[in-house]
């Protein structure tokens, strides 16, 4: 007989949509998406939020879709410069899940990535995930030789760490239990939309990312600040949700200081709503 507690757990189990942003890097996108094909937990969908890539990426996604074991949707917007916020909103509107995991198209998940995010998902909280940075040389090798990072052994990971090809080791070797991860205090640490889990209802509450953020920088911090102002707290996903972040050249940062200043003002003013959000109001 099913008791009340089991019913509550079933009701809270999230339906997950993974939104992967990409722009003209089909080799990295292929590596990222293929890492989702072998997830331990296959109950999710993939939305590729394309910020204006060319036909090479479109053809890459069509190939991935044909062999994907989970639903895979491609949404595209015209190339008008760096518009990650708008791409993520477009992906959110196409998603069918009630829990959204945002990931960049150069971040390769471990095999238990979906399962760990599902376990950590908690109403009233977002989960700020973690990443392991790869060196430029090793990133190139991974893509050229199609190295499966999910199969790295302890010895190989140790060698990579000593060579400076990955910047973390302990986070790959140990998983911290789902205890003591929540906080009701705001922190600027580890705000990265390259690995971020948010309930769709919370995204609706703050009307998603602010599409008025143009150019690289701080659209993810702005979302987390506005969520916090609306009462959504943080949960730490380190030692559970690590992804392998492939190296890339830094984006142009023409608007970085302006974007940062706006986020600081919104933190001080307790702002919850964007200038141009998920749904025009």
Backbone as CSV, one residue per row, in Angstrom:
resi,resn,N_x,N_y,N_z,CA_x,CA_y,CA_z,C_x,C_y,C_z
1,UNK,0.845,-1.194,0.000,0.000,0.000,0.000,0.882,1.247,0.000
2,UNK,0.571,2.207,-0.862,1.368,3.421,-0.958,1.009,4.365,0.167
3,UNK,2.003,4.805,0.947,1.721,5.728,2.034,1.833,7.165,1.545
4,UNK,1.454,8.109,2.431,1.452,9.527,2.067,2.816,10.040,1.680
5,UNK,3.858,9.551,2.374,5.218,9.998,2.080,5.635,9.606,0.665
6,UNK,5.303,8.372,0.250,5.646,7.928,-1.097,4.914,8.731,-2.154
7,UNK,3.649,9.072,-1.880,2.883,9.898,-2.814,3.536,11.259,-2.960
8,UNK,3.975,11.846,-1.815,4.626,13.145,-1.844,5.904,13.097,-2.669
9,UNK,6.704,12.041,-2.514,7.946,11.907,-3.260,7.655,11.820,-4.758
10,UNK,6.620,11.008,-5.118,6.287,10.862,-6.525,5.835,12.193,-7.114
11,UNK,5.077,12.963,-6.361,4.592,14.239,-6.839,5.732,15.238,-7.018
12,UNK,6.760,15.109,-6.225,7.856,16.060,-6.273,8.927,15.676,-7.300
13,UNK,8.919,14.428,-7.783,9.946,13.993,-8.733,9.862,14.840,-9.991
14,UNK,10.933,15.536,-10.333,10.854,16.472,-11.456,10.896,15.798,-12.815
15,UNK,10.186,16.398,-13.762,10.345,16.063,-15.169,11.392,17.020,-15.722
16,UNK,12.508,16.483,-16.166,13.696,17.304,-16.439,13.839,17.641,-17.923
17,UNK,14.120,18.910,-18.183,14.523,19.376,-19.505,15.924,19.956,-19.385
18,UNK,16.835,19.505,-20.245,18.190,20.044,-20.280,18.276,21.015,-21.455
19,UNK,18.585,22.277,-21.166,18.710,23.291,-22.204,20.187,23.580,-22.415
20,UNK,20.675,23.247,-23.614,22.096,23.374,-23.949,22.271,24.524,-24.940
21,UNK,22.990,25.560,-24.545,23.254,26.675,-25.452,24.461,26.368,-26.326
22,UNK,24.408,26.858,-27.561,25.523,26.614,-28.479,25.632,27.741,-29.488
23,UNK,26.849,27.900,-30.028,27.082,28.846,-31.113,28.305,28.407,-31.913
24,UNK,28.062,27.869,-33.093,29.115,27.544,-34.070,30.293,26.758,-33.489
25,UNK,29.970,25.747,-32.694,31.012,24.849,-32.210,30.484,23.416,-32.230
26,UNK,30.208,22.887,-33.416,29.544,21.579,-33.502,30.343,20.428,-32.917
27,UNK,31.685,20.503,-32.941,32.462,19.399,-32.369,32.255,19.312,-30.865
28,UNK,32.291,20.453,-30.181,32.058,20.457,-28.732,30.614,20.091,-28.413
29,UNK,29.679,20.593,-29.203,28.267,20.263,-28.981,28.037,18.771,-29.122
30,UNK,28.644,18.160,-30.135,28.496,16.711,-30.331,29.008,15.942,-29.114
31,UNK,30.182,16.320,-28.613,30.735,15.650,-27.436,29.827,15.805,-26.227
32,UNK,29.268,17.001,-26.058,28.375,17.262,-24.926,27.095,16.447,-25.023
33,UNK,26.451,16.499,-26.168,25.168,15.801,-26.326,25.364,14.284,-26.258
34,UNK,26.428,13.766,-26.869,26.666,12.324,-26.818,26.888,11.836,-25.392
35,UNK,27.429,12.698,-24.525,27.602,12.318,-23.121,26.252,12.150,-22.428
36,UNK,25.213,12.779,-22.971,23.872,12.582,-22.418,23.234,11.292,-22.911
37,UNK,23.703,10.771,-24.029,23.130,9.540,-24.553,23.386,8.354,-23.629
38,UNK,24.426,8.429,-22.804,24.776,7.304,-21.926,24.501,7.612,-20.457
39,UNK,23.586,8.521,-20.192,23.242,8.823,-18.807,22.595,7.615,-18.118
40,UNK,22.885,7.452,-16.836,22.252,6.386,-16.053,20.738,6.574,-16.000
41,UNK,20.310,7.830,-15.892,18.898,8.204,-15.837,18.537,8.770,-17.214
42,UNK,17.661,8.085,-17.935,17.304,8.482,-19.307,15.950,9.186,-19.385
43,UNK,15.404,9.572,-18.253,14.074,10.201,-18.227,14.225,11.728,-18.270
44,UNK,14.545,12.242,-19.440,14.712,13.687,-19.611,14.632,14.006,-21.095
45,UNK,14.606,15.283,-21.419,14.646,15.727,-22.806,15.767,16.740,-22.975
46,UNK,16.230,16.887,-24.208,17.290,17.840,-24.539,16.723,18.929,-25.441
47,UNK,16.955,20.176,-25.071,16.619,21.317,-25.911,17.941,22.005,-26.254
48,UNK,18.277,22.076,-27.536,19.477,22.796,-27.944,19.076,24.215,-28.321
49,UNK,19.541,25.177,-27.529,19.217,26.591,-27.717,20.349,27.233,-28.509
50,UNK,20.116,27.460,-29.769,21.145,27.851,-30.724,21.125,29.364,-30.942
51,UNK,22.229,30.010,-30.575,22.320,31.470,-30.648,22.816,31.935,-32.020
52,UNK,22.215,31.368,-33.088,22.506,31.865,-34.424,23.585,31.124,-35.191
53,UNK,23.797,29.842,-34.882,24.847,29.079,-35.577,24.511,28.879,-37.049
54,UNK,25.542,28.508,-37.828,25.405,28.292,-39.264,24.897,26.875,-39.548
55,UNK,24.861,26.525,-40.834,24.322,25.225,-41.251,25.127,24.044,-40.728
56,UNK,26.416,24.230,-40.462,27.214,23.122,-39.930,26.636,22.605,-38.617
57,UNK,26.234,23.541,-37.757,25.627,23.139,-36.484,24.251,22.532,-36.709
58,UNK,23.484,23.093,-37.634,22.156,22.549,-37.932,22.264,21.091,-38.403
59,UNK,23.226,20.826,-39.269,23.425,19.456,-39.759,23.898,18.530,-38.641
60,UNK,24.769,19.049,-37.776,25.245,18.275,-36.622,24.074,17.873,-35.726
61,UNK,23.186,18.809,-35.453,22.048,18.535,-34.573,21.085,17.546,-35.212
62,UNK,20.892,17.663,-36.529,20.021,16.713,-37.228,20.559,15.294,-37.095
63,UNK,21.881,15.141,-37.189,22.505,13.826,-37.029,22.340,13.310,-35.605
64,UNK,22.545,14.184,-34.628,22.387,13.791,-33.229,20.949,13.375,-32.930
65,UNK,20.017,14.099,-33.503,18.596,13.815,-33.254,18.215,12.427,-33.746
66,UNK,18.787,11.998,-34.870,18.461,10.692,-35.436,18.859,9.538,-34.522
67,UNK,19.908,9.727,-33.724,20.373,8.628,-32.876,20.200,8.899,-31.386
68,UNK,19.449,9.932,-31.047,19.258,10.269,-29.638,18.275,9.310,-28.971
69,UNK,18.619,8.772,-27.802,17.707,7.878,-27.080,16.630,8.648,-26.292
70,UNK,16.743,9.969,-26.274,15.765,10.812,-25.561,15.265,11.883,-26.530
71,UNK,14.117,12.494,-26.247,13.631,13.561,-27.123,14.658,14.686,-27.241
72,UNK,14.876,15.177,-28.463,15.849,16.236,-28.719,15.208,17.278,-29.633
73,UNK,15.196,18.523,-29.172,14.568,19.628,-29.892,15.620,20.702,-30.167
74,UNK,15.570,21.287,-31.348,16.489,22.360,-31.728,15.707,23.648,-31.899
75,UNK,16.079,24.678,-31.124,15.503,26.009,-31.317,16.634,26.948,-31.731
76,UNK,16.340,27.869,-32.637,17.369,28.719,-33.247,16.893,30.159,-33.257
77,UNK,17.832,31.083,-33.089,17.539,32.503,-33.268,18.621,33.116,-34.147
78,UNK,18.293,34.209,-34.810,19.226,34.849,-35.730,20.469,35.333,-34.989
79,UNK,21.592,35.307,-35.690,22.865,35.752,-35.124,22.907,37.276,-35.098
80,UNK,22.686,37.827,-33.906,22.739,39.273,-33.706,23.697,39.608,-32.570
81,UNK,24.792,38.848,-32.494,25.725,39.017,-31.393,25.398,38.065,-30.264
82,UNK,26.153,38.174,-29.169,25.998,37.271,-28.020,24.667,37.547,-27.324
83,UNK,23.719,36.609,-27.466,22.396,36.766,-26.855,22.004,35.474,-26.139
84,UNK,22.842,35.069,-25.201,22.606,33.815,-24.490,21.312,33.853,-23.691
85,UNK,20.988,35.003,-23.104,19.758,35.109,-22.305,18.536,34.824,-23.161
86,UNK,18.490,35.416,-24.345,17.356,35.204,-25.242,17.293,33.757,-25.711
87,UNK,18.452,33.152,-25.993,18.481,31.751,-26.429,17.952,30.833,-25.332
88,UNK,18.345,31.094,-24.095,17.880,30.253,-22.987,16.381,30.418,-22.765
89,UNK,15.885,31.627,-22.906,14.435,31.828,-22.795,13.692,31.082,-23.899
90,UNK,14.226,31.137,-25.098,13.608,30.435,-26.223,13.597,28.929,-25.952
91,UNK,14.684,28.428,-25.400,14.740,27.021,-25.039,13.754,26.672,-23.944
92,UNK,13.606,27.552,-22.969,12.666,27.324,-21.867,11.241,27.232,-22.380
93,UNK,10.880,28.100,-23.303,9.528,28.095,-23.855,9.239,26.822,-24.645
94,UNK,10.286,26.182,-25.171,10.116,24.938,-25.929,10.154,23.704,-25.041
95,UNK,10.555,23.872,-23.791,10.754,22.732,-22.885,9.430,22.243,-22.301
96,UNK,9.366,20.936,-22.084,8.175,20.353,-21.486,8.346,19.989,-20.026
97,UNK,9.551,20.158,-19.491,9.817,19.763,-18.112,9.406,20.812,-17.099
98,UNK,9.246,20.368,-15.855,8.990,21.320,-14.767,10.262,21.634,-13.981
99,UNK,11.376,21.059,-14.419,12.681,21.358,-13.837,13.666,21.516,-14.983
100,UNK,14.345,22.661,-15.033,15.218,22.993,-16.149,16.665,22.970,-15.682
101,UNK,17.506,22.259,-16.425,18.946,22.296,-16.189,19.588,23.028,-17.360
102,UNK,20.203,24.163,-17.080,20.899,24.928,-18.108,22.345,24.467,-18.172
103,UNK,22.821,24.266,-19.397,24.184,23.786,-19.602,24.728,24.415,-20.880
104,UNK,26.009,24.704,-20.907,26.633,25.206,-22.129,27.052,24.048,-23.024
105,UNK,27.127,24.327,-24.325,27.420,23.290,-25.303,28.869,22.871,-25.381
106,UNK,29.672,23.266,-24.399,31.060,22.784,-24.305,31.321,22.203,-22.919
107,UNK,30.257,21.724,-22.269,30.360,21.151,-20.917,29.859,19.716,-20.945
108,UNK,30.771,18.773,-20.822,30.440,17.358,-20.949,30.095,16.758,-19.587
109,UNK,28.877,16.252,-19.427,28.448,15.732,-18.128,29.013,14.348,-17.838
110,UNK,29.118,14.038,-16.564,29.430,12.680,-16.145,28.184,11.808,-16.298
111,UNK,28.375,10.523,-16.190,27.287,9.585,-16.480,26.093,9.737,-15.532
112,UNK,26.336,10.186,-14.306,25.256,10.299,-13.320,24.746,11.740,-13.176
113,UNK,25.019,12.582,-14.146,24.673,14.003,-14.057,23.175,14.220,-13.859
114,UNK,22.347,13.604,-14.685,20.903,13.763,-14.565,20.419,13.199,-13.233
115,UNK,20.899,12.015,-12.865,20.476,11.387,-11.611,20.826,12.253,-10.416
116,UNK,22.004,12.873,-10.425,22.406,13.724,-9.302,21.566,14.985,-9.237
117,UNK,21.325,15.614,-10.374,20.473,16.811,-10.367,19.061,16.471,-9.904
118,UNK,18.553,15.318,-10.313,17.214,14.919,-9.877,17.174,14.740,-8.360
119,UNK,18.222,14.145,-7.821,18.274,13.932,-6.377,18.375,15.245,-5.615
120,UNK,19.112,16.211,-6.158,19.325,17.471,-5.459,18.158,18.449,-5.607
121,UNK,17.309,18.255,-6.621,16.206,19.186,-6.870,15.305,19.294,-5.644
122,UNK,15.052,20.528,-5.223,14.260,20.782,-4.022,13.448,22.051,-4.236
123,UNK,12.158,21.972,-3.973,11.287,23.119,-4.151,11.775,24.304,-3.316
124,UNK,11.782,25.479,-3.949,12.216,26.683,-3.257,13.700,26.954,-3.378
125,UNK,14.420,26.081,-4.110,15.869,26.228,-4.252,16.270,26.030,-5.718
126,UNK,17.327,26.706,-6.122,18.010,26.392,-7.365,19.285,25.644,-7.000
127,UNK,19.811,24.891,-7.939,21.048,24.144,-7.712,22.142,24.732,-8.598
128,UNK,23.155,25.298,-7.969,24.299,25.827,-8.712,25.319,24.705,-8.846
129,UNK,25.473,24.215,-10.076,26.355,23.088,-10.323,27.815,23.488,-10.350
130,UNK,28.654,22.533,-10.662,30.095,22.746,-10.619,30.718,22.263,-11.925
131,UNK,31.955,22.676,-12.170,32.626,22.297,-13.409,34.101,22.016,-13.152
132,UNK,34.658,21.192,-14.020,36.084,20.892,-14.024,36.647,21.457,-15.320
133,UNK,37.578,22.401,-15.208,38.130,23.055,-16.389,39.213,22.192,-17.025
134,UNK,39.166,22.072,-18.341,40.181,21.346,-19.099,41.141,22.335,-19.754
135,UNK,42.393,21.949,-19.869,43.379,22.802,-20.525,43.093,22.879,-22.027
136,UNK,43.711,23.869,-22.674,43.523,24.027,-24.112,44.010,22.795,-24.876
137,UNK,45.197,22.322,-24.517,45.754,21.171,-25.215,44.931,19.915,-25.036
138,UNK,44.499,19.645,-23.807,43.722,18.435,-23.552,42.331,18.546,-24.166
139,UNK,41.755,19.750,-24.173,40.444,19.941,-24.808,40.516,19.580,-26.285
140,UNK,41.564,20.054,-26.952,41.738,19.722,-28.359,41.887,18.232,-28.580
141,UNK,42.627,17.580,-27.711,42.831,16.135,-27.821,41.527,15.377,-27.612
142,UNK,40.740,15.805,-26.634,39.447,15.160,-26.369,38.569,15.198,-27.616
143,UNK,38.531,16.342,-28.296,37.673,16.487,-29.465,38.242,15.745,-30.671
144,UNK,39.555,15.826,-30.868,40.173,15.155,-32.018,40.066,13.642,-31.917
145,UNK,40.360,13.129,-30.717,40.421,11.680,-30.533,39.133,11.097,-29.968
146,UNK,38.135,11.966,-29.777,36.828,11.539,-29.249,36.993,10.732,-27.958
147,UNK,37.751,11.299,-27.021,37.995,10.649,-25.732,36.728,10.684,-24.888
148,UNK,36.355,9.536,-24.364,35.175,9.441,-23.506,35.585,9.761,-22.067
149,UNK,35.310,10.974,-21.622,35.720,11.402,-20.283,34.949,10.688,-19.187
150,UNK,33.823,10.099,-19.539,33.044,9.363,-18.540,33.739,8.070,-18.114
151,UNK,34.719,7.645,-18.894,35.391,6.369,-18.605,36.790,6.544,-18.026
152,UNK,37.148,7.761,-17.654,38.472,7.991,-17.078,38.623,7.231,-15.763
153,UNK,39.740,6.536,-15.614,40.026,5.857,-14.360,40.719,6.792,-13.377
154,UNK,40.858,6.341,-12.138,41.471,7.168,-11.098,42.904,7.531,-11.470
155,UNK,43.644,6.562,-11.983,45.030,6.829,-12.352,45.144,7.870,-13.456
156,UNK,44.279,7.775,-14.452,44.296,8.732,-15.551,43.904,10.126,-15.071
157,UNK,42.917,10.207,-14.194,42.509,11.509,-13.660,43.632,12.141,-12.838
158,UNK,44.338,11.314,-12.076,45.466,11.814,-11.289,46.562,12.341,-12.209
159,UNK,46.851,11.619,-13.264,47.873,12.063,-14.213,47.471,13.385,-14.862
160,UNK,46.216,13.509,-15.233,45.725,14.741,-15.854,45.815,15.918,-14.888
161,UNK,45.518,15.655,-13.617,45.581,16.732,-12.619,47.023,17.175,-12.421
162,UNK,47.951,16.241,-12.314,49.353,16.580,-12.102,49.943,17.316,-13.311
163,UNK,49.420,17.016,-14.500,49.898,17.670,-15.724,49.241,19.025,-15.947
164,UNK,48.258,19.365,-15.105,47.555,20.631,-15.263,46.498,20.601,-16.351
165,UNK,46.094,19.406,-16.791,45.091,19.301,-17.850,43.663,19.356,-17.315
166,UNK,43.476,19.119,-16.033,42.208,19.378,-15.359,42.526,20.129,-14.076
167,UNK,41.593,20.978,-13.616,41.905,21.829,-12.466,41.350,21.299,-11.148
168,UNK,40.662,20.138,-11.179,40.109,19.555,-9.958,40.249,18.039,-10.031
169,UNK,40.360,17.420,-8.869,40.421,15.960,-8.809,39.459,15.395,-7.780
170,UNK,39.487,15.927,-6.567,38.664,15.373,-5.492,37.189,15.350,-5.859
171,UNK,36.736,16.394,-6.583,35.318,16.473,-6.960,34.918,15.351,-7.907
172,UNK,35.909,14.769,-8.601,35.634,13.652,-9.499,35.695,12.306,-8.784
173,UNK,36.363,12.284,-7.647,36.572,11.025,-6.929,35.538,10.786,-5.834
174,UNK,34.981,11.862,-5.297,34.077,11.734,-4.148,32.764,12.461,-4.422
175,UNK,31.669,11.859,-3.965,30.347,12.488,-4.033,29.878,12.793,-2.631
176,UNK,29.609,14.070,-2.383,29.116,14.482,-1.075,27.632,14.164,-0.985
177,UNK,27.162,13.615,0.125,25.729,13.272,0.227,24.842,14.503,0.174
178,UNK,23.571,14.258,-0.023,22.587,15.336,-0.142,22.228,15.875,1.240
179,UNK,23.243,16.400,1.911,23.078,16.936,3.262,23.872,18.235,3.384
180,UNK,23.338,19.214,4.084,24.054,20.450,4.360,24.369,21.277,3.131
181,UNK,23.601,21.112,2.078,23.878,21.822,0.829,23.099,23.133,0.691
182,UNK,22.030,23.277,1.433,21.172,24.446,1.259,21.672,25.634,2.074
183,UNK,21.360,26.824,1.561,21.720,28.049,2.260,20.662,29.112,1.972
184,UNK,20.341,29.907,2.969,19.411,31.013,2.791,20.135,32.348,2.763
185,UNK,21.461,32.283,2.679,22.282,33.484,2.544,22.740,33.616,1.103
186,UNK,22.770,34.832,0.613,23.192,35.035,-0.770,24.709,34.962,-0.885
187,UNK,25.178,34.391,-1.991,26.610,34.329,-2.267,26.817,34.506,-3.767
188,UNK,27.862,35.231,-4.124,28.214,35.404,-5.525,28.999,34.205,-6.050
189,UNK,29.387,33.319,-5.165,30.232,32.186,-5.551,29.463,31.182,-6.394
190,UNK,30.113,30.695,-7.419,29.616,29.625,-8.269,28.248,29.946,-8.880
191,UNK,28.099,31.149,-9.408,26.919,31.461,-10.208,27.309,31.257,-11.662
192,UNK,26.931,30.134,-12.230,27.298,29.805,-13.599,26.120,29.133,-14.288
193,UNK,25.619,29.754,-15.350,24.516,29.123,-16.075,25.002,27.995,-16.971
194,UNK,26.322,27.734,-16.959,26.826,26.567,-17.685,26.468,25.277,-16.962
195,UNK,25.913,25.380,-15.750,25.464,24.206,-14.993,24.565,24.707,-13.861
196,UNK,23.274,24.823,-14.169,22.344,25.450,-13.227,20.990,24.775,-13.322
197,UNK,20.456,24.320,-12.189,19.146,23.681,-12.144,18.122,24.590,-11.483
198,UNK,16.999,24.825,-12.180,15.963,25.745,-11.687,14.584,25.166,-11.993
199,UNK,13.673,25.264,-11.036,12.292,24.867,-11.283,11.655,25.822,-12.286
200,UNK,10.875,25.279,-13.211,10.221,26.115,-14.220,9.285,27.133,-13.557
201,UNK,8.625,26.741,-12.492,7.728,27.669,-11.805,8.487,28.863,-11.234
202,UNK,9.742,28.651,-10.813,10.563,29.758,-10.308,11.027,30.653,-11.448
203,UNK,11.323,30.050,-12.601,11.649,30.864,-13.767,10.460,31.731,-14.171
204,UNK,9.262,31.158,-14.113,8.068,31.938,-14.429,7.874,33.069,-13.419
205,UNK,8.196,32.793,-12.162,8.032,33.787,-11.099,8.825,35.056,-11.384
206,UNK,10.042,34.901,-11.920,10.893,36.069,-12.201,10.970,36.376,-13.700
207,UNK,10.128,35.703,-14.470,10.031,35.934,-15.918,11.349,35.647,-16.648
208,UNK,12.054,34.612,-16.212,13.197,34.103,-16.941,14.412,35.011,-16.981
209,UNK,15.288,34.730,-17.927,16.481,35.553,-18.136,16.084,36.906,-18.714
210,UNK,16.934,37.892,-18.495,16.694,39.230,-19.028,17.357,39.366,-20.391
211,UNK,16.538,39.425,-21.434,17.047,39.472,-22.796,17.650,40.822,-23.162
212,UNK,17.507,41.789,-22.279,18.137,43.088,-22.547,19.645,43.045,-22.298
213,UNK,20.140,41.961,-21.678,21.589,41.787,-21.509,22.179,41.401,-22.857
214,UNK,22.982,42.284,-23.412,23.638,42.029,-24.687,25.137,41.901,-24.461
215,UNK,25.783,41.051,-25.248,27.198,40.827,-25.045,27.422,39.898,-23.861
216,UNK,28.683,39.480,-23.713,29.021,38.512,-22.667,28.923,39.146,-21.285
217,UNK,28.385,38.368,-20.345,28.571,38.727,-18.951,27.356,39.010,-18.102
218,UNK,27.208,38.186,-17.044,26.365,38.469,-15.880,24.869,38.299,-16.092
219,UNK,24.428,37.816,-17.239,22.998,37.517,-17.366,22.615,36.370,-16.441
220,UNK,23.573,35.477,-16.141,23.307,34.386,-15.211,23.259,34.902,-13.774
221,UNK,24.181,35.799,-13.412,24.151,36.399,-12.077,22.854,37.173,-11.866
222,UNK,22.409,37.865,-12.900,21.160,38.623,-12.803,19.983,37.711,-12.495
223,UNK,19.920,36.552,-13.166,18.827,35.614,-12.900,18.863,35.142,-11.455
224,UNK,20.040,34.754,-10.979,20.155,34.230,-9.615,19.833,35.313,-8.586
225,UNK,20.261,36.535,-8.841,19.943,37.649,-7.945,18.431,37.859,-7.871
226,UNK,17.773,37.889,-9.023,16.329,38.128,-9.022,15.570,36.963,-8.395
227,UNK,16.049,35.729,-8.608,15.436,34.583,-7.945,15.570,34.696,-6.426
228,UNK,16.754,35.085,-5.963,16.959,35.255,-4.522,16.028,36.344,-3.975
229,UNK,15.915,37.445,-4.702,15.022,38.520,-4.263,13.568,38.064,-4.196
230,UNK,13.224,37.057,-5.011,11.863,36.521,-5.022,11.675,35.388,-4.022
231,UNK,12.734,35.045,-3.273,12.623,34.037,-2.224,13.141,32.662,-2.592
232,UNK,13.786,32.519,-3.760,14.365,31.229,-4.168,15.807,31.167,-3.690
233,UNK,16.108,30.194,-2.854,17.418,30.093,-2.229,18.356,29.209,-3.062
234,UNK,19.580,29.080,-2.577,20.626,28.340,-3.291,20.887,26.973,-2.658
235,UNK,21.217,26.018,-3.518,21.675,24.709,-3.080,22.946,24.390,-3.848
236,UNK,23.970,23.958,-3.137,25.290,23.738,-3.736,25.349,22.372,-4.407
237,UNK,25.724,22.373,-5.690,25.808,21.116,-6.428,27.209,20.561,-6.572
238,UNK,28.197,21.172,-5.878,29.575,20.676,-5.954,29.683,19.281,-5.345
239,UNK,30.660,18.513,-5.815,30.864,17.131,-5.393,29.640,16.268,-5.706
240,UNK,28.956,16.594,-6.816,27.823,15.785,-7.251,27.512,15.993,-8.724
241,UNK,27.634,17.232,-9.220,27.143,17.552,-10.563,28.242,18.046,-11.504
242,UNK,29.485,17.721,-11.219,30.592,18.266,-12.017,30.475,17.911,-13.509
243,UNK,30.768,18.892,-14.345,30.873,18.681,-15.785,32.294,19.029,-16.228
244,UNK,32.722,18.447,-17.342,34.029,18.754,-17.910,33.872,19.911,-18.891
245,UNK,34.460,21.059,-18.540,34.307,22.263,-19.348,35.477,22.395,-20.312
246,UNK,35.199,22.216,-21.603,36.225,22.331,-22.630,36.732,23.760,-22.731
247,UNK,38.017,23.898,-22.958,38.627,25.227,-23.074,38.123,25.941,-24.318
248,UNK,38.014,27.267,-24.228,37.695,28.088,-25.401,38.283,29.477,-25.192
249,UNK,38.459,30.192,-26.281,38.903,31.584,-26.197,37.867,32.401,-25.441
250,UNK,38.331,33.428,-24.726,37.396,34.300,-24.019,36.556,35.098,-25.005
251,UNK,35.273,35.265,-24.654,34.395,36.095,-25.472,34.751,37.566,-25.295
252,UNK,34.398,38.375,-26.280,34.552,39.814,-26.129,33.697,40.298,-24.962
253,UNK,34.231,41.242,-24.199,33.563,41.667,-22.966,33.236,43.161,-22.986
254,UNK,32.735,43.616,-24.136,32.467,45.037,-24.315,31.440,45.567,-23.319
255,UNK,30.460,44.728,-22.958,29.370,45.189,-22.090,29.506,44.677,-20.657
256,UNK,30.619,44.005,-20.356,30.744,43.326,-19.066,30.556,44.262,-17.881
257,UNK,31.202,45.411,-17.881,31.130,46.314,-16.727,29.731,46.892,-16.564
258,UNK,29.070,47.231,-17.672,27.703,47.752,-17.595,26.745,46.691,-17.063
259,UNK,26.906,45.472,-17.555,26.043,44.384,-17.092,26.244,44.119,-15.603
260,UNK,27.488,44.137,-15.181,27.792,43.892,-13.771,27.183,44.973,-12.888
261,UNK,27.280,46.220,-13.312,26.730,47.316,-12.528,25.214,47.186,-12.385
262,UNK,24.561,46.773,-13.463,23.106,46.593,-13.404,22.727,45.496,-12.416
263,UNK,23.478,44.411,-12.406,23.191,43.318,-11.463,23.366,43.790,-10.023
264,UNK,24.416,44.561,-9.745,24.628,45.084,-8.400,23.476,45.995,-7.974
265,UNK,22.985,46.803,-8.891,21.855,47.678,-8.585,20.605,46.862,-8.287
266,UNK,20.387,45.805,-9.038,19.204,44.974,-8.818,19.298,44.211,-7.500
267,UNK,20.498,43.823,-7.123,20.674,43.180,-5.824,20.321,44.141,-4.700
268,UNK,20.761,45.398,-4.828,20.492,46.406,-3.805,19.025,46.806,-3.770
269,UNK,18.395,46.839,-4.951,17.011,47.300,-5.045,15.981,46.188,-4.881
270,UNK,16.452,44.963,-4.670,15.567,43.801,-4.500,14.679,43.568,-5.722
271,UNK,15.230,43.818,-6.893,14.489,43.645,-8.139,14.215,42.169,-8.413
272,UNK,13.021,41.859,-8.884,12.687,40.482,-9.254,12.373,40.328,-10.742
273,UNK,11.987,41.414,-11.400,11.543,41.300,-12.788,12.568,41.885,-13.759
274,UNK,12.706,41.274,-14.935,13.667,41.755,-15.932,13.078,42.873,-16.779
275,UNK,13.942,43.538,-17.509,13.464,44.533,-18.462,12.776,43.879,-19.646
276,UNK,13.300,42.740,-20.082,12.731,42.002,-21.210,12.893,40.523,-20.913
277,UNK,11.815,39.875,-20.522,11.927,38.532,-19.999,11.387,37.411,-20.860
278,UNK,11.101,36.313,-20.189,10.634,35.088,-20.823,9.349,35.331,-21.605
279,UNK,8.448,36.057,-20.982,7.164,36.386,-21.611,6.974,37.893,-21.505
280,UNK,6.658,38.550,-22.591,6.419,39.990,-22.575,5.129,40.286,-21.832
281,UNK,5.215,41.208,-20.881,4.045,41.520,-20.060,3.578,42.945,-20.330
